[in-house]
Amino acid sequence: MVPSITELLIALGLQPWIVGRTGFCIHPAGAVAGIPKVGGTKDVNLRKLRALAPTHVIVNMDENRRETVEALRAFVPAVIVTHPCGPEDNLTLLSQLTADFADDVPPLRQAAEGLARRLGAALAACRQVDWPARRVLYLIWRAPWMTVARDTYIARMLAEVGWQTWPPVDGGSTGASRYPVLTGDEPWLADIDEVLLSSEPFPFGPAHLEEAQSLCQTARVRLIDGELISWYGPRAAEGLDYLRTLAQAPQLGL
């Protein structure tokens, strides 16, 4: 029920056993094309999903609704709840899926170990650098402007390269407070160093750069690949490498 989890299951070799996905589960395109859609992350088609008779459904505390999870428990033998809140939580996620599926699919263990090694190397590469602290506004939505709290997966990915998200608040384990809404006249906006416009869930593009610049007139404004920053699983290591490249780019010229 989560795009990044679907991609992870396929990376672990479980594609032949996946009976359903959301319409947002689009990667890898060739692999998911033949997997039936069962609605979206927030509007799951329970009737269609029940007909597919899954033994396991994997959900996420940010992406899926509590009432959906409770409804699933009425007819699904195993509902696996995930909640990665930082890059290292991918290791817990890999261990969780290994424990659930590796006995039936032995090659999964080796695939999970490979992903864990790759993530460890990417984290080590980030942590070898003494990054200068920079204030970052990471925008995920427009009208209204929305950003991320510091205890989200996105903010903790950014922190690996010294980028501290603003406002300096935690949002708690679940709920709307994890994604604060901005009025646009917050005093701290004047001190932001970087404005990052994510490619998802709102599809920010070049047409939005000038508007975002008006929020933080002295900041550098850049478009950023939201999938690499917010999708846990097989994209985590690539996302950290991507952030290292962005953080090392000269202040002028990008």
C-alpha positions as CSV (number, residue, x, y, z in Angstrom):
1,M,0.0,0.0,0.0
2,V,3.1,2.3,-0.2
3,P,5.0,3.1,-3.4
4,S,8.5,2.8,-1.9
5,I,7.5,-0.5,-0.2
6,T,6.3,-1.9,-3.5
7,E,9.6,-0.9,-5.1
8,L,11.5,-2.5,-2.1
9,L,9.6,-5.8,-2.3
10,I,10.5,-6.1,-6.0
11,A,14.1,-5.3,-5.3
12,L,14.1,-8.1,-2.7
13,G,12.8,-10.6,-5.3
14,L,9.2,-10.8,-4.2
15,Q,7.5,-9.6,-7.4
16,P,5.9,-13.0,-8.2
17,W,4.0,-12.9,-4.9
18,I,2.7,-9.3,-5.1
19,V,-1.0,-9.5,-5.8
20,G,-1.9,-5.8,-5.5
21,R,-0.5,-2.2,-5.4
22,T,-1.8,1.4,-5.2
23,G,-2.0,3.5,-8.3
24,F,1.0,5.5,-6.9
25,C,3.2,2.4,-6.9
26,I,4.8,3.2,-10.3
27,H,8.4,1.9,-9.9
28,P,9.9,-0.1,-11.4
29,A,7.5,0.5,-14.3
30,G,8.0,-2.7,-16.1
31,A,7.6,-4.8,-13.0
32,V,4.5,-3.2,-11.6
33,A,2.6,-3.0,-14.9
34,G,1.0,-6.4,-14.5
35,I,0.1,-6.0,-10.8
36,P,-3.5,-5.0,-10.2
37,K,-4.2,-1.6,-8.7
38,V,-6.4,-1.4,-5.6
39,G,-6.9,2.4,-5.3
40,G,-4.7,4.9,-3.7
41,T,-2.8,5.1,-0.4
42,K,-5.6,7.1,1.2
43,D,-8.6,5.5,-0.7
44,V,-7.9,1.8,-0.8
45,N,-10.6,-0.3,-2.6
46,L,-11.2,-2.8,0.1
47,R,-13.6,-4.9,-2.0
48,K,-11.1,-5.3,-4.7
49,L,-8.3,-6.1,-2.2
50,R,-10.3,-8.7,-0.4
51,A,-11.0,-10.5,-3.7
52,L,-7.2,-10.8,-4.2
53,A,-7.0,-12.7,-0.9
54,P,-3.6,-11.4,0.2
55,T,-1.9,-13.2,3.1
56,H,0.1,-10.0,3.9
57,V,-0.6,-6.3,3.4
58,I,2.2,-3.8,4.1
59,V,1.1,-0.3,5.2
60,N,2.8,2.8,6.5
61,M,1.8,5.2,9.4
62,D,2.3,8.3,7.3
63,E,0.8,7.1,4.0
64,N,-2.2,5.0,5.0
65,R,-5.3,5.8,7.1
66,R,-5.8,4.1,10.5
67,E,-9.4,3.2,9.5
68,T,-8.1,1.4,6.4
69,V,-5.6,-0.6,8.5
70,E,-8.3,-1.6,10.9
71,A,-10.6,-2.7,8.1
72,L,-7.7,-4.8,6.6
73,R,-7.2,-6.6,9.8
74,A,-10.7,-8.1,9.5
75,F,-9.7,-10.2,6.5
76,V,-5.9,-10.1,6.1
77,P,-3.9,-12.6,8.2
78,A,-0.9,-10.4,8.5
79,V,-0.9,-6.6,8.3
80,I,2.7,-5.3,8.5
81,V,3.0,-1.7,9.8
82,T,6.0,0.3,8.8
83,H,7.2,3.8,9.9
84,P,10.8,4.7,8.8
85,C,11.6,8.1,10.2
86,G,15.2,8.4,9.2
87,P,17.7,6.7,6.8
88,E,19.0,4.2,9.3
89,D,15.4,3.0,9.9
90,N,15.8,1.3,6.5
91,L,17.9,-1.3,8.2
92,T,15.0,-2.1,10.6
93,L,12.7,-2.3,7.6
94,L,15.0,-4.7,5.8
95,S,15.2,-6.9,9.0
96,Q,11.5,-6.8,9.3
97,L,10.9,-8.0,5.8
98,T,13.6,-10.6,6.0
99,A,12.0,-12.1,9.1
100,D,8.6,-12.2,7.4
101,F,9.6,-13.6,4.0
102,A,13.2,-15.0,3.8
103,D,12.3,-18.5,5.0
104,D,9.9,-18.8,2.0
105,V,12.2,-16.9,-0.5
106,P,15.8,-17.7,0.5
107,P,17.5,-15.3,-2.0
108,L,15.7,-12.4,-0.3
109,R,18.2,-12.5,2.6
110,Q,21.2,-11.9,0.3
111,A,19.4,-9.1,-1.5
112,A,18.5,-7.4,1.8
113,E,22.1,-7.7,3.0
114,G,23.3,-6.0,-0.3
115,L,20.9,-3.1,0.2
116,A,22.0,-2.8,3.9
117,R,25.7,-2.6,2.8
118,R,25.0,0.0,0.2
119,L,23.1,2.1,2.7
120,G,25.9,1.8,5.3
121,A,28.4,3.0,2.7
122,A,26.3,6.0,1.8
123,L,25.7,7.0,5.4
124,A,29.5,6.6,6.1
125,A,30.3,8.9,3.1
126,C,27.9,11.6,4.4
127,R,29.3,11.3,7.9
128,Q,32.9,11.7,6.9
129,V,32.3,15.3,5.9
130,D,32.1,18.2,8.4
131,W,29.1,19.8,6.7
132,P,28.5,23.5,7.3
133,A,25.0,24.0,8.9
134,R,22.5,25.5,6.6
135,R,18.9,26.4,7.1
136,V,16.6,24.7,4.6
137,L,13.0,25.2,3.7
138,Y,11.8,22.0,2.0
139,L,8.5,22.6,0.3
140,I,6.2,19.7,-0.5
141,W,3.0,21.6,-1.4
142,R,1.8,24.9,-2.8
143,A,-1.5,26.8,-1.9
144,P,-1.0,26.5,0.9
145,W,2.8,26.2,1.3
146,M,3.6,23.0,3.3
147,T,7.0,21.8,4.6
148,V,8.3,19.0,6.8
149,A,8.9,18.7,10.6
150,R,12.3,17.7,11.8
151,D,11.3,14.2,12.9
152,T,10.2,13.2,9.4
153,Y,12.2,10.9,7.1
154,I,12.8,13.7,4.7
155,A,14.2,16.1,7.4
156,R,16.5,13.4,8.7
157,M,17.8,12.6,5.3
158,L,18.6,16.3,4.8
159,A,20.3,16.4,8.2
160,E,22.9,13.9,7.0
161,V,24.5,16.7,4.9
162,G,24.1,19.4,7.5
163,W,20.8,20.8,6.2
164,Q,18.4,21.7,9.1
165,T,14.8,22.0,8.1
166,W,12.7,25.0,9.2
167,P,10.6,25.6,11.2
168,P,12.5,23.9,14.0
169,V,9.6,21.8,15.2
170,D,8.8,18.1,15.7
171,G,5.5,16.8,14.4
172,G,5.0,13.7,16.5
173,S,4.6,10.1,15.3
174,T,1.5,10.7,13.1
175,G,-0.8,13.5,12.0
176,A,-0.9,16.7,10.1
177,S,1.6,18.4,12.4
178,R,4.4,16.4,10.7
179,Y,3.9,18.7,7.6
180,P,3.5,22.3,8.8
181,V,1.6,24.9,6.8
182,L,3.3,28.2,6.2
183,T,1.6,31.6,5.9
184,G,4.5,33.1,4.0
185,D,5.2,35.9,6.5
186,E,7.1,33.9,9.1
187,P,10.1,36.1,10.3
188,W,12.5,33.2,10.0
189,L,12.0,32.9,6.3
190,A,14.4,35.8,5.9
191,D,17.3,33.7,7.3
192,I,16.8,30.6,5.1
193,D,19.8,29.5,3.1
194,E,18.2,27.0,0.8
195,V,14.7,26.5,-0.6
196,L,14.2,23.0,-2.0
197,L,11.1,22.4,-4.2
198,S,10.2,18.7,-4.2
199,S,9.0,17.0,-7.3
200,E,6.3,15.3,-5.2
201,P,3.7,15.2,-3.8
202,F,3.2,18.6,-5.5
203,P,4.9,18.6,-8.9
204,F,7.0,21.7,-8.5
205,G,8.8,22.8,-11.7
206,P,10.7,25.7,-13.2
207,A,7.5,27.8,-13.3
208,H,7.5,27.9,-9.4
209,L,11.0,29.0,-8.9
210,E,10.3,32.8,-8.9
211,E,7.3,32.4,-6.6
212,A,9.3,30.3,-4.1
213,Q,12.1,32.9,-4.3
214,S,9.7,35.5,-3.1
215,L,9.3,33.6,0.2
216,C,13.0,33.7,0.9
217,Q,14.6,36.5,-1.1
218,T,18.2,35.8,-0.2
219,A,18.1,32.0,-0.4
220,R,19.2,29.7,-3.2
221,V,16.1,28.0,-4.7
222,R,16.4,24.6,-6.4
223,L,14.2,21.9,-7.7
224,I,14.9,18.5,-6.0
225,D,14.0,14.9,-6.8
226,G,11.5,14.2,-4.1
227,E,11.5,10.4,-4.8
228,L,15.2,10.2,-3.9
229,I,14.7,12.1,-0.7
230,S,11.4,10.7,0.6
231,W,11.2,7.1,-0.7
232,Y,12.8,4.7,1.7
233,G,14.0,1.3,0.6
234,P,16.2,0.8,-2.4
235,R,16.4,4.6,-3.1
236,A,17.8,5.5,0.3
237,A,21.5,5.1,-0.5
238,E,21.1,6.8,-3.9
239,G,19.2,9.6,-2.2
240,L,22.1,10.2,0.3
241,D,24.6,10.2,-2.6
242,Y,22.4,12.7,-4.4
243,L,22.2,15.0,-1.4
244,R,26.0,14.9,-1.0
245,T,26.3,16.1,-4.6
246,L,23.8,18.9,-4.0
247,A,25.4,20.0,-0.7
248,Q,28.8,20.2,-2.3
249,A,27.7,22.3,-5.3
250,P,29.1,25.8,-5.2
251,Q,26.8,28.5,-3.9
252,L,26.8,30.1,-7.4
253,G,26.2,28.1,-10.5
254,L,23.5,25.6,-9.7
